[in-house]
């Protein structure tokens, strides 16, 4: 149970629980809905997620940054659960590798490209934004 004024947050992938802790706010991005913030006491909500930089504002004042690559968010007044096939804590992201993936995807976008290339670019942007390594076009 979260401390007074907060709620419980869990980020779960098929392999493991990536994060579990008490928070004051969660900001993520939903399909067709843009960025959305959840605070304690939020009405029940279920939404599909797109690739994004998710921020969990912890009860101790720190921020846990994550790259979330799709999935779902389930919200109740006392908890938020993010279920994602692929999510990464910012501290686990290889920034050099993410920058290289971004550059490859951008190069591919200049030629013939498809949905897979666009998805690669969205994943790279989510990773770099979560680590603070996206130098332009990202609100942090």
C-alpha positions as a Python dict, from the first residue, in 0.01 Angstrom:
ca = {
    (1, 'X'): (0, 0, 0),
    (2, 'X'): (133, 342, -95),
    (3, 'X'): (200, 606, 165),
    (4, 'X'): (-61, 875, 225),
    (5, 'X'): (-87, 1111, -72),
    (6, 'X'): (69, 860, -312),
    (7, 'X'): (-9, 543, -495),
    (8, 'X'): (157, 218, -597),
    (9, 'X'): (315, 194, -942),
    (10, 'X'): (431, -121, -1118),
    (11, 'X'): (589, -158, -1461),
    (12, 'X'): (572, -517, -1577),
    (13, 'X'): (710, -692, -1886),
    (14, 'X'): (677, -1062, -1973),
    (15, 'X'): (1026, -1124, -1830),
    (16, 'X'): (1006, -936, -1501),
    (17, 'X'): (875, -656, -1285),
    (18, 'X'): (1087, -363, -1403),
    (19, 'X'): (971, -122, -1136),
    (20, 'X'): (759, -134, -824),
    (21, 'X'): (731, 156, -584),
    (22, 'X'): (533, 445, -439),
    (23, 'X'): (478, 755, -649),
    (24, 'X'): (299, 1088, -661),
    (25, 'X'): (246, 1104, -1038),
    (26, 'X'): (294, 905, -1360),
    (27, 'X'): (317, 1062, -1705),
    (28, 'X'): (299, 841, -2012),
    (29, 'X'): (165, 857, -2370),
    (30, 'X'): (-145, 681, -2494),
    (31, 'X'): (-251, 586, -2845),
    (32, 'X'): (-463, 867, -2994),
    (33, 'X'): (-457, 1048, -2659),
    (34, 'X'): (-117, 1211, -2631),
    (35, 'X'): (59, 1250, -2297),
    (36, 'X'): (-150, 1181, -1992),
    (37, 'X'): (-74, 1230, -1623),
    (38, 'X'): (-211, 1017, -1342),
    (39, 'X'): (-234, 1134, -982),
    (40, 'X'): (-358, 950, -672),
    (41, 'X'): (-736, 922, -672),
    (42, 'X'): (-760, 912, -1054),
    (43, 'X'): (-1073, 745, -1186),
    (44, 'X'): (-1031, 396, -1329),
    (45, 'X'): (-872, 406, -1673),
    (46, 'X'): (-738, 157, -1926),
    (47, 'X'): (-541, 276, -2227),
    (48, 'X'): (-312, 150, -2501),
    (49, 'X'): (40, 292, -2495),
    (50, 'X'): (269, 399, -2779),
    (51, 'X'): (649, 417, -2771),
    (52, 'X'): (727, 692, -2524),
    (53, 'X'): (933, 835, -2243),
    (54, 'X'): (736, 756, -1928),
    (55, 'X'): (812, 945, -1606),
    (56, 'X'): (729, 818, -1258),
    (57, 'X'): (752, 1093, -994),
    (58, 'X'): (845, 901, -680),
    (59, 'X'): (724, 978, -330),
    (60, 'X'): (1084, 1057, -225),
    (61, 'X'): (1108, 1336, -486),
    (62, 'X'): (1316, 1143, -742),
    (63, 'X'): (1201, 1068, -1097),
    (64, 'X'): (1222, 722, -1254),
    (65, 'X'): (1254, 756, -1631),
    (66, 'X'): (1159, 466, -1860),
    (67, 'X'): (1135, 395, -2230),
    (68, 'X'): (806, 214, -2285),
    (69, 'X'): (757, 46, -2623),
    (70, 'X'): (381, 2, -2636),
    (71, 'X'): (155, -196, -2409),
    (72, 'X'): (-123, -91, -2175),
    (73, 'X'): (-172, 127, -1868),
    (74, 'X'): (-430, 33, -1606),
    (75, 'X'): (-518, 296, -1347),
    (76, 'X'): (-719, 280, -1026),
    (77, 'X'): (-741, 541, -749),
    (78, 'X'): (-461, 369, -552),
    (79, 'X'): (-237, 220, -823),
    (80, 'X'): (-101, 243, -1177),
    (81, 'X'): (17, -65, -1365),
    (82, 'X'): (201, -46, -1696),
    (83, 'X'): (202, -375, -1887),
    (84, 'X'): (449, -367, -2176),
    (85, 'X'): (605, -628, -2400),
    (86, 'X'): (919, -414, -2394),
    (87, 'X'): (1013, -142, -2148),
    (88, 'X'): (1349, -25, -2018),
    (89, 'X'): (1462, 172, -1715),
    (90, 'X'): (1668, 473, -1823),
    (91, 'X'): (1973, 344, -1636),
    (92, 'X'): (1962, 17, -1836),
    (93, 'X'): (1962, 187, -2179),
    (94, 'X'): (2281, 188, -2386),
    (95, 'X'): (2278, 549, -2511),
    (96, 'X'): (2546, 492, -2775),
    (97, 'X'): (2352, 199, -2919),
    (98, 'X'): (2025, 398, -2910),
    (99, 'X'): (2188, 692, -3094),
    (100, 'X'): (2323, 453, -3360),
    (101, 'X'): (1974, 298, -3400),
    (102, 'X'): (1823, 646, -3434),
    (103, 'X'): (2075, 739, -3704),
    (104, 'X'): (2012, 413, -3895),
    (105, 'X'): (1636, 467, -3880),
    (106, 'X'): (1666, 831, -3989),
    (107, 'X'): (1884, 725, -4284),
    (108, 'X'): (1630, 458, -4380),
    (109, 'X'): (1349, 716, -4357),
    (110, 'X'): (1524, 925, -4626),
    (111, 'X'): (1479, 638, -4872),
    (112, 'X'): (1201, 385, -4910),
    (113, 'X'): (1068, 304, -4566),
    (114, 'X'): (790, 112, -4401),
    (115, 'X'): (614, 81, -4069),
    (116, 'X'): (904, -120, -3922),
    (117, 'X'): (1150, 164, -3987),
    (118, 'X'): (909, 415, -3835),
    (119, 'X'): (870, 191, -3526),
    (120, 'X'): (1251, 164, -3496),
    (121, 'X'): (1275, 543, -3496),
    (122, 'X'): (999, 579, -3233),
    (123, 'X'): (1177, 325, -3008),
    (124, 'X'): (1509, 506, -3046),
    (125, 'X'): (1345, 841, -2961),
    (126, 'X'): (1178, 690, -2651),
    (127, 'X'): (1510, 547, -2532),
    (128, 'X'): (1704, 868, -2588),
    (129, 'X'): (1434, 1085, -2433),
    (130, 'X'): (1425, 861, -2123),
    (131, 'X'): (1800, 896, -2078),
    (132, 'X'): (1810, 1268, -2144),
    (133, 'X'): (2014, 1197, -2458),
    (134, 'X'): (1770, 1342, -2711),
    (135, 'X'): (1916, 1684, -2784),
    (136, 'X'): (1617, 1837, -2962),
    (137, 'X'): (1245, 1785, -2995),
    (138, 'X'): (1190, 1631, -2653),
    (139, 'X'): (1031, 1783, -2348),
    (140, 'X'): (1198, 1657, -2032),
}
